Amino acid sequence: MSITGTLIVQMIVFLILVGFTMKFVWPPITAALDERAKKIADGLSAADKAKSELAVANQRVEAQLSAARDDAAKRLADAERLAQQIVEEAKGKATVEADKIIAAAHAEAEQASVKARETLREQVAGLAVKGAEAILRKEVNAGVHADLLSRLKAEL
């Protein structure tokens, strides 16, 4: 065989091989490549969808956290206000109680003062009577002396 014959036979075999490949080998490869491309595209779209869902979920979480923080701050403010109110009520009750105690102490001091004055008057009157008796022992009129001493006692 000559080179030309060999070359022609090789070209025929090559064309048969190309035809066979195009008919039987190439369609499954392109189908596999198309399927793989479709899977990749589906995966990318699923990833994008998951990213968007994650962003939405993060926004919901942030909103819930913000609401929880606001609620906690509100409850804390309510608790502080209630504590302040309780303290103010306790101060008011303590002030009222202190005023009562002070008023009772003033009344007791006034009673003690009146009692001390009465005791002092009686003692002064007794001393005046003793002094007058000592000076006037020689006089006999006790009625006049008693009247005089009772006026003196009233003046003291």
JOTABEL-V130205 format. One record per helix or strand of 2 or more residues. SS is the DSSP state (A for helix, B for strand). FROM is the first residue (numbers start at 1). TO is the last residue. If there is no record, write none. Layout:
((SS FROM TO) (SS FROM TO))
This chain:
((A 3 135) (A 142 155))
